[in-house]
Amino acid sequence: MTVTELAAKLELRPLTPQVTPSTEQVTGGYVSDLLSDVLANAPRGGVLVTVQVHLNVIAVAVHAELAGVIFALDRVPDESVRAKAVAEGIPLYTTKESAFDVAGRLYEFGLRGPRA
Amino acid sequence: MREIALHILDLIENSVRAQATIIMVAIEALPEQDLLRIVIEDNGTGMKAPPETVLDPFYTTKQGKKTGLGLSLFRAAAEATGGRLTIGKSELGPVGVRVTVEMGLTHIDRNPLGDLGSSLAAVVCTNPQVDFRFRLSGGQQACDLRVWDLAAQQGTDLRDGLALGRLVLEAINTQLQACRVLT
């Protein structure tokens, strides 16, 4: 499943419509608000689910080569953060669901996370 | 990062890259103000950009990298506990840098100090040429620990990084046990 397909199925609200998401299959998922943990453990080409809306999230997404970021609980980063995501080509989405529920649905779609 | 010690390690590495020959690290618990204060300063070559730029997670001086997260993540960790990270000048050198981080000592989102002994030992071990000065204080306890002085007292060869690392590990762990509020 691609990021675009996944966003449609989850009815995510796109925050960066200017970005054309990767057409590669999403490799997995990760849920964390501790960004150094994301850096260390999120799968390359996977999606991150978080409630953090700091600019650091975009930097981490670039560094970890993530396919996209989903903000839970209707969180929306500032315009400057979204602009940086556009510049870096990272698609951002938001949803009213909690990170727990988003992760559950991603799991249903067959996505998995890493193991320690 | 799960441990504050790893953030400290990251900043010390910045100082080492800036060719510092003196690096001071002070970690102070102030229970009456509910504050944990960490100061890292050096006599290195200074920062190439103003503080607001170096705190940008997309600013780095390393070639081939797009992001520089050390300071940004430490600042975010401090702010998550109602604290802050500030960058100023150090008197250790003409363009020395001082980074001060304040965190809520008992704040629920403050990460533990972590394995400070091992982190500092590792950085001393790999940089025996640097004059490292550590200060740990908490409650009624305070201790200044200059690695070169410690080595002189123990008769340790200053070129022997591994031996210096061992000294630091033991000295820091002993002091951390004495300062029970430093956790």
Chai-1 contact restraints between the chains, C-beta under 6 A:
chainA,res_idxA,chainB,res_idxB,connection_type,confidence,min_distance_angstrom,max_distance_angstrom,comment,restraint_id
A,L35,B,L73,contact,1.0,0.0,6.0,A-B,restraint_1
A,S36,B,M1,contact,1.0,0.0,6.0,A-B,restraint_2
A,S36,B,L73,contact,1.0,0.0,6.0,A-B,restraint_3
A,H54,B,A76,contact,1.0,0.0,6.0,A-B,restraint_4
A,L55,B,P57,contact,1.0,0.0,6.0,A-B,restraint_5
A,N56,B,P57,contact,1.0,0.0,6.0,A-B,restraint_6
A,N56,B,S72,contact,1.0,0.0,6.0,A-B,restraint_7
A,N56,B,A76,contact,1.0,0.0,6.0,A-B,restraint_8
A,A59,B,P57,contact,1.0,0.0,6.0,A-B,restraint_9
A,A59,B,F58,contact,1.0,0.0,6.0,A-B,restraint_10
A,A59,B,T67,contact,1.0,0.0,6.0,A-B,restraint_11
A,A59,B,L69,contact,1.0,0.0,6.0,A-B,restraint_12
A,V62,B,K66,contact,1.0,0.0,6.0,A-B,restraint_13
A,V62,B,T67,contact,1.0,0.0,6.0,A-B,restraint_14
A,H63,B,T67,contact,1.0,0.0,6.0,A-B,restraint_15
